[in-house]
């Protein structure tokens, strides 16, 4: 709602001042009203002046008629018919003038307003003196008198003159009163003109204030805002609180400024993003060119599109050698079809794959690379390209394999050590549970090894252990396991035994090969073996119990005279209990 305001405060609301059209219309109406007021006031003053002038004119004629009637009455002959007619006409004119002054009307072609209350006494005096004058004049004009005394009185010209003087005096008094009234009216008209001038000035100042407040100041504010916008200050806002065209123009300028400001902010952010992207692209190009990791970009089907210098350094293939070809040119042949099918299936499902790959350099040398493949997609979800990053980890894998072997294999015999044996024993238990086939655990201890070691020395003792390990490996299948627990103790895991009797053949073979002579630096040495056998799951359901039962069976073999094997039985537990009781006794 538009309102007049002063110093930012609304004075009074004007709901209909909602547009410049209304404001211009109000200004036009104010000017029109001012003009009408001026015209009406001037016309009123003119009408009043004309009425006063006509009244004064009639009063002057009455004065003149009173003198003329008295003169004709005193100088004429009463018997003259023309004189009598003239007097009657003069009297009629006087009477008409009186009636016009008293009640108003049209006389002498002019509109005669009735005299005001201020002149009513003078008009009453004229009426009174006119009646007296008519009686005196009527008596003077009579040709016959009722009696001599009265006739002499009426015919006395002195009485006529006195009555005429009185009538003339009252007419002059009325005329003077009317002239005085005319002067007052003129003075009032002058004051009215002054008042009208002040009113005109006030209305003009009000119109100027309205135009300045409602039009000029908003236009100045809008012009200043336009200059600020032209200077690039898009944060400036119009504070016009209006609902007219100027207010809507201010709102449109505010909206435009806000929109332009947002656009400039977005452009600034985009420029900053572009600068960051350009810097990132430059850094990426530097990384791409100088990183030690090989990078290769292929299409969705594995055709090479680009490589970096590290790719050439690792594989030996240059850009000319590899662009437009498939990555299969690097294949070493170590991985079968299933390996690559699994890789491509993972890429199709997740877009990512990572793992070790054995490849071949251009020189023919095989190497291990740690390869990570990621996929870049188009907006429609289709594959744009695939990015492969890899590094040569051949030496790293060799070191890792060496460390792992040292941790899991005996350094002397190159057989699995106790740690790897424990892991394989647990794995065999799980595999047996899954397949339902039992397996045998053989605990082997070399007889007379301490004597050989003391006689031939530790080095030759170590050599004997190495030869014994090789002989044991030759007695079992590839699926079986031979491990050295330490010293002269060995274990064998004979897997997947559909028949328990099969272990006897293996045990007899082991006893035979272990008992064969050993060449220790040109000297011959002989030893034997004592073995204990326990079966899973009959003799034990966990690794610890199974190892204990095999160990008990091995000691049973030693007690029987060595160079033999024993199968675990529950009787061995009973004998241990008896021995414990004897020792306690």
C-alpha positions in Angstrom: 0.0 0.0 0.0 1.5 3.3 -1.1 1.7 6.1 1.6 3.1 9.5 2.1 6.2 9.4 4.3 8.5 11.8 6.0 12.0 10.8 7.1 11.2 7.2 6.4 7.9 7.2 8.4 4.5 6.9 6.9 2.2 9.8 7.6 -1.1 8.5 6.2 -1.9 5.7 3.8 -3.5 6.4 0.4 -4.5 3.0 -1.0 -5.6 4.5 -4.3 -2.2 5.9 -5.1 -1.0 2.7 -6.6 0.2 3.9 -10.0 1.6 6.9 -11.8 -1.6 7.1 -13.7 -3.5 7.6 -10.5 -1.0 10.2 -9.3 -1.1 12.1 -12.5 -4.9 11.9 -12.4 -4.9 13.2 -8.8 -2.6 16.1 -9.8 -4.9 16.9 -12.8 -7.9 16.8 -10.5 -6.2 19.1 -8.0 -5.4 21.6 -10.8 -8.9 21.4 -12.2 -10.4 21.9 -8.7 -8.1 24.8 -8.2 -9.2 26.3 -11.5 -12.9 25.7 -10.8 -12.5 27.3 -7.4 -10.8 30.3 -9.0 -13.5 30.6 -11.6 -16.4 30.1 -9.1 -14.9 32.6 -6.7 -14.3 35.2 -9.4 -17.7 34.6 -10.8 -19.2 35.0 -7.4 -17.3 38.2 -6.8 -18.4 39.5 -10.2 -22.0 38.5 -9.6 -21.9 40.2 -6.2 -20.3 43.3 -7.7 -22.9 43.4 -10.5 -25.7 43.0 -7.9 -24.3 45.7 -5.7 -23.8 48.0 -8.8 -27.4 47.3 -9.9 -28.7 47.9 -6.4 -26.8 51.2 -6.2 -28.1 52.1 -9.7 -31.7 51.5 -8.7 -31.2 53.4 -5.4 -29.8 56.3 -7.4 -32.8 56.2 -9.8 -35.1 56.3 -6.8 -33.3 59.3 -5.5 -33.6 60.9 -9.0 -37.3 60.0 -9.3 -38.1 61.5 -5.9 -36.5 64.8 -7.0 -38.2 64.6 -10.4 -41.6 63.9 -9.0 -41.3 66.7 -6.5 -40.2 69.1 -9.2 -43.0 68.2 -11.6 -45.5 68.4 -8.9 -44.5 71.9 -7.7 -44.0 73.4 -11.2 -46.9 71.8 -13.1 -50.6 72.3 -13.2 -52.7 69.7 -11.6 -55.3 69.9 -14.3 -52.9 69.1 -17.0 -53.7 65.6 -18.3 -50.1 65.0 -19.5 -48.7 66.1 -16.2 -50.9 63.8 -14.3 -49.9 60.9 -16.6 -46.2 61.7 -16.2 -46.5 61.8 -12.4 -48.3 58.5 -12.4 -45.6 57.0 -14.5 -42.8 58.3 -12.3 -44.6 57.0 -9.2 -45.0 53.6 -10.9 -41.2 53.6 -11.7 -40.4 54.5 -8.1 -42.7 51.8 -6.8 -41.1 49.3 -9.1 -37.6 50.3 -7.9 -38.7 50.0 -4.3 -40.1 46.5 -4.9 -37.0 45.5 -6.7 -34.8 46.6 -3.8 -37.0 45.0 -1.2 -37.7 41.6 -2.9 -35.3 41.5 -5.8 -36.2 41.1 -9.4 -35.5 42.2 -13.0 -35.5 46.0 -13.6 -34.0 48.0 -16.4 -32.8 44.8 -17.9 -30.7 43.9 -14.8 -31.1 41.4 -12.1 -31.6 43.3 -8.8 -30.8 41.4 -5.6 -32.8 42.4 -2.5 -31.0 44.6 -0.1 -29.4 43.0 2.9 -30.5 43.3 6.5 -27.9 46.0 7.1 -29.8 48.3 4.7 -33.3 47.2 5.7 -33.8 50.2 8.1 -32.8 52.7 5.3 -35.1 50.9 2.9 -38.0 51.0 5.5 -37.4 54.7 6.0 -37.6 55.2 2.2 -40.9 53.2 2.2 -42.3 55.3 5.0 -41.2 58.6 3.5 -42.6 57.4 0.1 -46.0 56.8 1.6 -46.0 60.2 3.3 -44.8 61.8 0.2 -47.5 60.2 -1.9 -50.2 61.4 0.5 -48.9 64.9 0.5 -48.5 64.9 -3.2 -52.0 63.4 -3.7 -53.5 66.1 -1.6 -51.5 68.7 -3.5 -52.8 67.4 -6.8 -56.5 67.3 -5.8 -58.6 69.8 -7.5 -61.3 70.0 -4.8 -60.9 69.9 -1.1 -63.3 68.5 1.5 -63.1 71.7 3.7 -61.3 75.0 3.4 -58.8 74.4 6.2 -57.7 71.1 4.8 -57.6 72.3 1.3 -55.3 75.1 2.3 -53.0 72.7 4.1 -52.8 70.2 1.3 -52.3 72.8 -1.3 -49.3 74.2 0.5 -46.2 73.7 -1.6 -44.2 73.9 1.5 -45.5 70.5 2.7 -44.7 69.0 -0.6 -41.2 70.3 -0.5 -40.8 69.0 3.1 -42.1 65.6 2.2 -39.8 65.6 -0.9 -36.8 66.5 1.1 -37.5 63.8 3.6 -37.9 61.3 0.8 -34.8 62.5 -0.8 -32.9 62.3 2.5 -34.0 58.7 3.1 -33.1 57.8 -0.5 -29.7 59.3 -0.1 -29.3 57.5 3.2 -30.2 54.2 1.5 -27.7 55.1 -1.3 -25.0 55.8 1.2 -25.6 52.6 3.0 -25.5 50.7 -0.3 -22.2 52.4 -1.3 -20.8 51.6 2.2 -21.9 48.0 1.7 -20.3 47.9 -1.8 -17.0 49.1 -0.3 -17.2 46.3 2.4 -18.0 43.8 -0.3 -15.0 45.0 -2.4 -12.8 44.7 0.7 -14.1 41.2 1.3 -13.5 40.4 -2.4 -9.9 41.6 -2.0 -9.4 39.4 1.1 -11.0 36.5 -0.8 -8.5 37.1 -3.6 -5.7 37.1 -1.1 -7.1 33.9 0.4 -7.5 32.3 -3.0 -3.9 33.2 -3.8 -2.7 31.6 -0.5 -4.8 28.5 -1.3 -3.4 28.4 -4.8 0.1 28.7 -3.5 -0.6 26.0 -0.9 -2.1 23.6 -3.4 0.8 24.2 -5.8 3.3 23.5 -3.0 1.3 20.4 -2.1 1.3 19.3 -5.7 5.1 19.9 -5.9 5.6 18.0 -2.7 3.6 15.1 -3.9 5.3 15.0 -7.3 8.7 15.3 -5.6 7.9 12.7 -3.0 6.1 10.2 -5.3 7.9 10.8 -8.6 11.0 12.9 -8.6 12.7 11.3 -5.5 12.0 7.7 -6.7 13.2 8.5 -10.2 16.4 10.1 -8.7 16.9 6.9 -6.6 16.3 4.7 -9.6 18.7 6.8 -11.7 21.3 6.5 -9.0 20.8 2.7 -8.9 21.2 2.6 -12.7 24.5 4.5 -12.4 25.7 2.1 -9.7 24.7 -0.9 -11.9 26.4 0.6 -14.9 29.6 1.1 -12.7 29.5 -2.7 -11.8 28.1 -2.3 -8.3 25.5 -5.1 -8.4 25.0 -5.2 -4.7 23.1 -1.9 -4.5 19.4 -2.3 -4.0 16.4 0.0 -4.4 14.6 0.8 -1.1 11.4 2.1 -2.7 8.4 1.0 -0.7 5.8 1.5 -3.5 3.3 -0.4 -5.4 3.2 1.9 -8.5 5.1 1.6 -11.7 8.2 3.2 -10.1 8.1 0.6 -7.3 7.7 -2.2 -9.7 10.6 -0.8 -11.8 12.7 -0.7 -8.6 11.7 -4.3 -7.9 12.6 -5.2 -11.5 16.0 -3.5 -11.1 16.6 -5.2 -7.8 15.7 -8.6 -9.3 18.0 -7.8 -12.3 20.8 -6.7 -10.1 20.4 -9.8 -7.9 20.3 -12.0 -11.0 23.4 -10.3 -12.5 25.2 -10.6 -9.1 24.4 -14.3 -9.0 25.6 -14.7 -12.6 28.8 -12.9 -11.8 29.3 -15.0 -8.7 28.7 -18.1 -10.7 31.1 -16.9 -13.4 33.7 -16.1 -10.7 33.2 -19.5 -9.1 33.4 -21.1 -12.6 36.5 -19.2 -13.4 38.1 -20.2 -10.1 37.0 -23.8 -10.7 38.5 -23.5 -14.2 41.8 -22.2 -12.8 41.8 -25.0 -10.2 40.9 -27.5 -13.0 43.7 -26.1 -15.2 46.2 -26.3 -12.3 45.0 -29.8 -11.5 45.3 -30.8 -15.2 48.8 -29.4 -15.3 49.7 -31.3 -12.1 48.0 -34.4 -13.5 50.0 -34.1 -16.7 53.2 -33.7 -14.6 52.2 -36.8 -12.5 51.3 -38.7 -15.7 54.6 -37.9 -17.3 56.9 -38.3 -14.3 55.3 -40.9 -12.0 57.1 -44.2 -11.6 53.8 -46.0 -11.9 52.9 -47.1 -15.4 49.6 -45.8 -16.7 47.7 -47.2 -19.7 44.3 -46.0 -21.0 42.2 -48.4 -23.1 38.8 -48.4 -24.6 36.0 -50.6 -23.2 37.4 -53.7 -25.0 41.0 -53.3 -23.9 42.5 -51.6 -27.0 45.3 -49.3 -25.9 44.7 -45.6 -26.5 47.5 -43.9 -24.5 50.4 -44.8 -22.2 52.8 -42.8 -20.0 56.7 -42.9 -20.0 56.7 -45.2 -17.0 54.8 -47.8 -19.1 57.6 -47.8 -21.6 60.3 -47.9 -18.8 58.7 -51.1 -17.3 57.5 -53.0 -20.4 59.9 -51.7 -23.0 57.0 -51.0 -25.4 56.9 -47.5 -26.8 53.8 -45.5 -28.0 54.3 -46.7 -31.5 54.6 -50.3 -30.4 51.4 -50.5 -28.3 48.9 -47.8 -29.4 46.0 -49.5 -31.2 46.8 -53.0 -29.9 45.3 -55.0 -27.1 47.0 -55.5 -23.7 47.2 -59.2 -24.4 50.6 -58.5 -26.2 52.1 -58.4 -22.7 50.7 -61.8 -21.7 53.3 -64.2 -20.2 51.0 -67.3 -20.6 51.1 -68.0 -16.9 47.4 -67.1 -16.4 44.7 -69.3 -17.9 41.5 -68.2 -19.6 39.6 -68.4 -16.2 41.9 -65.8 -14.7 41.1 -63.2 -17.4 37.4 -64.1 -17.5 37.2 -63.5 -13.8 39.0 -60.1 -14.3 36.6 -59.0 -17.1 33.5 -60.1 -15.1 34.7 -58.1 -12.1 35.2 -55.0 -14.4 31.7 -55.4 -15.9 30.1 -55.7 -12.5 32.0 -53.2 -10.4 34.2 -51.2 -12.9 37.3 -52.0 -10.8 39.8 -54.8 -10.5 43.1 -55.1 -8.7 45.7 -58.0 -8.4 49.1 -59.3 -9.4 49.7 -60.3 -13.0 52.6 -62.1 -14.6 53.4 -60.4 -17.9 56.3 -60.4 -20.3 58.5 -57.4 -21.3 59.3 -56.6 -24.9 62.7 -58.3 -24.3 60.9 -61.5 -23.3 61.7 -61.2 -19.6 58.8 -62.1 -17.3 57.9 -59.9 -14.4 55.2 -59.4 -11.8 53.1 -56.3 -11.9 50.6 -55.0 -9.3 47.7 -53.9 -11.6 44.7 -51.7 -10.6 42.1 -51.1 -13.3 39.4 -48.4 -12.9 36.6 -47.5 -15.3 35.5 -44.1 -16.5 31.8 -43.8 -17.5 29.9 -41.5 -19.8 26.8 -39.6 -18.7 24.6 -42.3 -20.2 26.4 -45.0 -18.1 28.3 -46.5 -21.0 32.1 -47.1 -20.6 34.2 -44.2 -21.7 37.6 -45.8 -21.0 39.5 -48.0 -18.6 42.6 -46.7 -16.8 45.2 -49.2 -15.7 47.9 -48.4 -13.1 50.7 -50.9 -12.4 54.2 -51.1 -11.0 56.9 -53.8 -11.3 56.7 -55.7 -8.0 58.9 -58.7 -9.1 61.7 -58.0 -6.6 59.2 -57.1 -3.9 57.3 -60.4 -4.4 60.6 -62.3 -4.4 61.5 -60.7 -1.1 58.1 -61.3 0.3 58.3 -65.0 -0.8 61.7 -65.3 0.7 60.5 -63.9 4.0 57.5 -66.1 4.0 59.5 -69.2 3.2 61.9 -68.3 6.0 59.0 -68.0 8.4 57.3 -71.3 7.2 60.2 -73.6 6.1 63.1 -75.1 8.0 66.3 -73.5 6.7 68.3 -76.7 7.0 66.0 -79.3 5.3 63.8 -76.9 3.4 60.8 -78.8 4.8 57.8 -77.0 6.3 58.5 -76.0 9.9 56.3 -76.3 13.0 54.3 -73.2 12.1 53.4 -74.3 8.6 52.8 -77.8 9.9 50.2 -76.5 12.4 48.5 -74.5 9.7 48.5 -77.6 7.3 47.2 -79.8 10.1 44.3 -77.5 10.8 43.6 -77.3 7.0 43.7 -81.1 6.7 41.1 -81.4 9.6 38.8 -79.0 7.8 39.3 -80.8 4.4 38.6 -84.1 6.1 35.4 -82.8 7.6 34.3 -81.6 4.2 35.2 -84.7 2.2 34.5 -87.4 4.9 37.9 -89.1 4.2 40.2 -89.7 7.1 43.9 -88.8 7.2 46.9 -90.1 9.1 49.4 -88.1 11.2 52.8 -89.8 11.5 55.2 -88.6 14.2 58.8 -89.7 13.4 61.9 -89.6 15.5 65.4 -90.6 14.2 67.0 -93.3 16.3 70.7 -92.9 17.2 70.9 -89.4 15.7 72.6 -88.0 18.8 75.3 -90.6 18.5 75.9 -89.8 14.9 76.0 -86.1 15.7 78.5 -86.6 18.5 80.6 -88.9 16.4 80.7 -87.1 13.1 80.1 -83.6 14.2 77.3 -81.1 13.9 77.9 -80.3 10.2 77.7 -84.0 9.3 74.7 -84.3 11.5 73.0 -81.5 9.5 73.9 -83.3 6.3 72.3 -86.4 7.6 69.1 -84.5 8.4 69.1 -83.1 4.9 69.5 -86.5 3.3 66.8 -88.0 5.6 64.4 -85.2 4.6 64.9 -85.9 0.9 64.3 -89.6 1.5 61.1 -88.9 3.5 59.8 -86.6 0.6 60.4 -89.5 -1.8 58.1 -91.8 0.2 54.9 -89.7 0.1 52.6 -88.2 -2.6 52.5 -84.6 -3.7 49.3 -84.2 -1.8 50.9 -85.3 1.4 53.2 -83.2 3.7 56.5 -83.8 5.4 57.6 -81.3 8.1 60.5 -80.9 10.5 59.4 -79.9 14.0 62.9 -79.5 15.3 66.0 -81.6 16.1 65.5 -85.1 14.7 61.6 -85.0 14.9 59.6 -85.1 11.8 55.9 -85.3 11.0 54.0 -86.6 8.0 50.4 -85.9 7.0 49.0 -88.6 4.8 45.8 -87.2 3.4 42.7 -88.8 1.9 43.0 -92.4 3.1 39.9 -94.4 2.0 41.5 -97.4 3.7 43.5 -97.2 6.9 45.7 -100.1 5.9 47.3 -98.0 3.2 49.4 -96.3 5.8 51.2 -99.5 6.6 52.8 -99.6 3.1 54.0 -96.0 3.5 55.4 -96.6 7.0 57.3 -99.7 6.0 58.8 -97.9 3.0 59.9 -95.0 5.3 61.5 -97.4 7.7 63.4 -99.1 4.9 64.7 -95.9 3.3 65.7 -94.3 6.6 67.7 -97.3 7.6 69.8 -97.2 4.4 73.4 -96.0 4.9 74.3 -92.3 4.8 77.5 -91.0 3.1 78.8 -88.3 5.4 82.0 -86.9 3.9 83.2 -90.3 2.8 82.2 -92.0 6.0 79.1 -94.2 6.4 76.5 -93.8 9.0 73.4 -95.8 9.9 70.3 -94.8 11.7 66.7 -95.9 12.1 63.3 -94.4 12.8 60.6 -94.8 15.4 57.2 -93.7 14.2 53.8 -93.3 15.8 50.5 -93.1 13.7 47.2 -91.4 14.7 44.1 -91.2 12.6 41.7 -88.3 12.2 38.9 -88.4 13.4 39.1 -91.8 15.2 42.1 -90.9 17.4 41.5 -87.2 17.9 39.2 -84.4 16.7 41.5 -81.4 17.1 45.2 -80.8 16.2 46.6 -80.9 19.8 45.0 -84.2 20.6 45.9 -85.8 17.3 49.6 -84.7 17.8 49.7 -86.1 21.3 48.3 -89.4 20.2 50.9 -89.7 17.4 53.6 -88.8 19.9 52.4 -91.5 22.3 52.5 -94.1 19.5 56.0 -93.0 18.6 57.3 -93.6 22.1 55.6 -96.9 22.1 57.7 -97.8 19.0 60.9 -96.8 20.9 59.9 -98.9 23.8 59.4 -101.9 21.5 63.1 -101.6 20.3 63.0 -98.8 17.7 63.1 -99.1 13.9 59.3 -99.7 13.8 56.0 -97.9 13.8 53.0 -98.2 16.0 49.4 -97.2 15.6 47.8 -95.3 18.4 45.4 -97.3 20.6 43.5 -96.6 23.8 45.7 -99.1 25.6 48.5 -96.6 25.4 46.5 -94.2 27.6 45.9 -96.9 30.2 49.6 -97.8 30.3 50.4 -94.1 30.9 48.0 -94.0 33.7 49.6 -97.2 35.3 53.0 -95.7 35.0 51.8 -92.5 36.6 50.4 -94.5 39.5 53.6 -96.5 40.0 55.7 -93.3 39.9 53.4 -91.7 42.5 53.6 -94.9 44.7 
